[in-house]
Amino acid sequence: MKLSGEIFRNRSFLYFWLSSIITALGDSIFMITLMWLLVQISGSPVIVGTYILLVTLTKFSFVLFGGAFVDRFSVKRLLIGSAIGRGTLLFLLFAVIAAGDPSIYIFYIAGVLFGLIDAVSEPAGITFRTRLVAEKHYTQSMSLLMMAGQAASVVGPGLGALLYAMYGAKIAFLLNGLAFFTAAGLFIFIKINEQVQEERTSSFFAGMKEGFAFFTGTPVLATMAVFAFFANAAVGAVMVSLPFLMKDLDFGIKGYGWAHTSIAVGSVVAAVLFSLFVIHKPKPYMTLLTCFLQGVSIFLIGFFSKELAVLLFLLSMVGFLEAAVNVIAPSVNHALIPPKLFGRVIGIMVIIMGISEPIAAGAAGLLVERIGAADVFVWGGSMEMLIALLVFSFPFIRNFNGVKRS
């Protein structure tokens, strides 16, 4: 690792970072307001869960197509269009709420539309970042964008609750809509080289097939994506189990609040650290080592959670290591993917790495009832450690030194 401030002289990235901060804060305010509004309108946890499920399923169903769009069209224009689309939807929701007595189906339709936009904007955002910065700054750029999200997660919920109490839900929708239009405006100042794109002479589905062929034909990439599926499942399961663990230990809502604060503090420390230092050539073993240590921390929580101070320290380590993984792992993977295939391959990886989280959340609920929350941490940590050791045993992972993208 080497201390470097070079990335802060990249004005285009700084504008992108600023747009990310604005939209992350707007989204954070929006989500807590939306969830509370749905609870007030319906009084049903099923309605809230169904909304989240609709957004998630829509995104995962269309993200492969979104990745193919990213490779065929201007990424900058796609992101501007996504921001304007989100902003327009939010303004429409503002108008519907201001008119009074909105139907729950309006939110379902909006959720599907948000999911469709996410299917394009997520691979587009990842692709855009890799074209804004040099490969040696991948880890720093990821850290700075993570800091934006962490800051929003700390400030947004409290601000959203305050705005809801003072002005109702509509003001949060209006502010988030303004945030996306502001982000779209900031893209005007961003300069990016978009010369590398898929030849449009090939068919849309032939292009998607090419992306699959590259993914399956790159063992390091495919293996690390499958590893991320299991690692994310382990972390997702224990996070769902956390409130039940705090309840079982009689730490109450205050303890649960401190638990989330500890995780956030660990994440912020990691994000700041990686934003200041450059890892010129991140390797897969770095990801595996970080995940193994995170598994150790989760495993130990299952045994040493009765002491609140120890529990909070271990949770801060989980947050620190999770942030480190989210910086190192994408930087390794993204360095392997040719620019002309980036969107399509990222779309595949988003599905594989992300689909395990809702599955793990459902499984965790059943496991907590059967074996208890503490044992979910023990088994979750054990799974993450074992899968890290297993993947590290593969010579092509352990001895990987990087390849030149074509």
N, C-alpha and C positions, 0 to 999 in steps of 0.2 A: 504494500500500500504506500502511496506517495501523496503528500499534501499538495493540492493544486486548486487554484482559483480561476483557471482558464475558462471554465464553462460559464462563469459569470460575465465574461466578455462577449458571449454569444447572444446578441440582442434578440434574434428570432426565437431562441429557446426561452429567453426571459419573458417575452410576450406570451408564448405558449404556456409557460409556468403561471403567469399572472391570470390568464384565462382559466386555467385549471383551478386556481385558488378561488376565483369568483364563482365558478359553476359548482365546485365542491361545497362551498358554504351555502349557496342557494339550494342545492339538493339536500343538504343536511337539514336545513330549515323546513324544506318541503316534505321530506319523508316523515318527520315526527308529527307534522301538522296533518298530513294525509292519514296516517294511521289513527290518530286521535279522532279525526273527522269521521272516518269509516266506523269506528267504534260507536261514536255518538249517533250516527245515522242508523246503523243496523243493530248495534248491541250484540253482534255475533262474531266470535273469533273465527268462525268458518268463512265469513265474508272477507275478513282481513287476510286470512291464509289463502283464499282463492285468488285475491288480487295479486299477491306476491307470486303465487304459482303461475298465473297467466303471464305475467311479465317475464318470469324465468323461462317457462316453456317456449314462449314465442321467440325469445332471444336465442335459445339453444337450437330451436328448430330451423332458424334462418341464418345463423351466423356463418355457415359455410358459404351461402350465397353472398352474404355481406363481405366476406373475405375475398371472394372472386371479383366483386365490384371494386374493391379497393385496388386490385391489381390492374383493372382495366380503365379506371377513370382517375381524375385528379384527386389525390387524397385531401389536399387543402380545400377543394370545393366540396367534397363529401362532408368534411367536418363542419364547414360553414353551413351547408344545407342541413346537417343534423342539428346544429345549434339553433338555427332559425325554426326548424320543425318542432323541436322541443319547446322553444319559446312561444310559438304560435299555439301549441296545444295547451300550454299553461295559461296563456291569456284567455283561451276559450273556456277552460275550467274556471278561471276567475269570474268570467261573465256569467257562467251557469250558476255558480255559488252565490254571486251577488244578486241574481234574479230570485233566489230562494228555493228551498225544497228540491234539491237535485236528486235525480234517480240514481240508484246504485249502479245501474247498467251503464250510465255515462262513464263512471270510473273504470268499469270493466273494459269498455271500448278504448278508453284512454290508455289503460294498462297494456292492451295488445299493441296499440300504436307506439307506445314507449318501447316495448320489447322489440318491435321491428326496427326502430331507430337505433336501439342499442346494438342490434345485430350487425349494423354497418359501422356505427361510431366506435365500438370497442376495438375491432381490428384496425380501423382507420387511425385511431389515436395511437396505438402501439406502433404502427408503421410510420406515422408522422414523426414520432419521437426519434426513431432510428435514422431518419433522414435529416433531422435537425442537428444532430450531434455526431461527432466522430465515435468510432467503436470504443475507444479508450475511455470515453465519458458516459458509456451506457449505465454503469453503476451509479455515478453521480446524478445523472438525469432521473433515474428511477427513484433515488433517495429524495430528491427535491420534490418530485411529484407526489411521493408518499407523504412528505411533510405537509403538503397542501391538504391531502385527505385527512391526515391526523389532526391538523389544526381545525379543520372544519368539523370533525367529529367531536372535538372538545367544546367548541364555541356554539356550533349550530343548534344542538338540541335545546340548550337553555334559552338561546335567543328565539328559537321557534316557539317554545312554550310561552315565553313572555309576549311575543307578538300575537299568538293565538288568544291569550287571556285578554289582551288589550283591544284587538281589532277583529278577532275571528280568523277563520281559516283562509279567507280570500286574500288577505294581505300577503301571506306566505306564497301563494300561487303567483301573485302579481310580481313579487320581488324575484322569485326564481325565474319567471319569464324574462324579466329585465336582465337578470344575470346572464342568460343564454344569448340574448341579443347583444349584450355588451361583449361577451366572448367572441361572437361572430364578428363584431367590429374590430376586435384586436387582431384577428387573423389578417386583416388588410396590411398590417405592418410586418408580417412574417414573410421572410424570403426563404424559399426552399427549391431545391433542384428536383423536378419531377420528370426528368427525361426518361427514366427507366420505368417502363410500363409493359404490360403484356401486349403482344401484337393482337390487334382486334380482328385480324384475319382468321384466327382460330376461333372455334365455337366456344360458347360459354361453358358448356359441360366438358368439353375437351380440356379447357383450362383448369377446371376443378380436378379432373382426373390427373393432370400433370402435378398438381399440388399434392394429391394423395400419393402419387408415385415417389415424389421427392421425400415426403415424410416417412413412408414405410421403407424407403431405400437408404435412410440415414439412421443407422442403429442407435447412435448416441441420442439423437433428437427423440426418436420414438420411445426409447427406454426411459429417458428422463421424464417424458410426458406421462407415461404409465406410472412411474414412481410418484409423480406429483399427484396422480389420482388417489393413491393410497395415503400419501402424507396429508393431503387436504382432508381426506375422510377422517383421519385420526384427529386432526385439529378441530374439524367441524363437530365431531362427536363430543369431544370434551368441552367445547364452548357451550353446547346445548346443555350439558350436564352441570355446568358451573353453578347456576342458581340453585339447583337441587342440592349440590354439595354444601353451599353456604347455608341453606335451610337445615340440612341434616346436622350441621355443626353449630346451629343456633347463633350464627353470626348476623342473621337478619339482613334487611334491606341496606343498612349502612355498610355492613361488611361486603355485600354484593357490589355496592357502589365503589368501595375502596378496591375491590378486586378488578373492576374494569379500569379504574384509574391507574392501577399498577401496570396493567397490560399496556395502556396507552403511554405511560411514562417510558416503559421499556422500548416501545416502538419509536417514540420521538427521539430517544437517545441514539438508537441505531440509525435512524434517518439522518440526524445531524452528523453523526460520525461518517457515514458513507457519502454524505453530500460534500464533505471537506476533503476526503481522500479518494484517490483514483486507484482502482484495481485494473491494471492494463490488460491482463488476459485472465479473466475468471475461468475457472475449470469446473467440470462436474463434481470432482471430489470435494470442492469447497461447499457446494450445495448439500452433498451427502453428509459431510461432517457437521454442518450447521443443523440439518434436520435430525441427525443422531443426537446432538446435544439438546435439541428441543424435546426429543422423545425422552431423554433422561430427566429433564425438568418436569415434564408431564407425569412420568412414572413416579417420581419422588413426591409429587403432590398427593398421589393416592395414599402414600404412607405417612407423610409428615404434614398433613393439612390441619391438624388439630390446633397447632400454634399459629395464630393469625399472622404474626410478623413473618414467620417462615413461609407461610402460604403466599403472602403478598410478594415476598422476594422472588419465590419461584415463578409466580405469575408474571412478574416484571421480566424475568429471564425468558419466559415463553413469548412475551411481546417483543423483546429485543431480537430473539432468534427468528421469529416469524417475519419481522421486518427485514432482517438480514437475508433470509431466504428469498423474499420477494424482490430484493435488489439483485442478488447474485444469480439466481436461477434464470430469470428472463434474459439477463445479459449474456449468459452462456448460450442459451437457445437462440437468441436473436442474431448472435454473431455467426451462426451456422447457416442461416437462411438467405439464399440469394434475393436481392431486392425485387427482382421481377416476379418472384413467387411468394413474397412475404405475406400478403393479405390472405391468400388461400391456405398457407401452412399455419398461420396464426389462428385462423378460423377453426381448423381441425384441433389445434392444441387447446383453444378456449373450451371446446366441448369436452375433451378428455379430462382436462385438469379441473374443470369447474363442476361437472355433472355429479361428482362424488359428494359434494357438500350437501345438497338437499337429501340425497340418499342417506348420508351419515346422520343428518339431523333426525330423520324418521327412525332410523335404527337406534339412535341414542335414547330416544324416548322409551322404547321397549326395554333396552338394556338397563336403564336406570331403575325401572320397576322390578326387574328380575334379579340384578346383582348389586344394585346400589351405585350411587354416583361416584364414590371413591374408587370402586373397582373399575368403572369405566375409564378413569384416568390411568389406572395401572395397565389395563389392556390396551388403551389407546397409545400410551407411551411405548409400550412393548412393541406394538405393531410398527410404529414409526422407526424405532431403533432397528428392528429386524429387517425391515424392507430396505433401510439405508445400507446395512451391512451386506445384504444380498446383492444389491445393485453394485456396490463397491467391489464385490468379488469378481465382476465381469472385467476381464482384461482391457477390453476396448473402452470401458468407462474409466478404469483406474489409470490407464496410461495415456489418456487422451491429451493431446497437445494443441488442438485447434486445427482448423482447416481453412483454406482460402475460399471465400465465396466466389461463385462464378456469376 
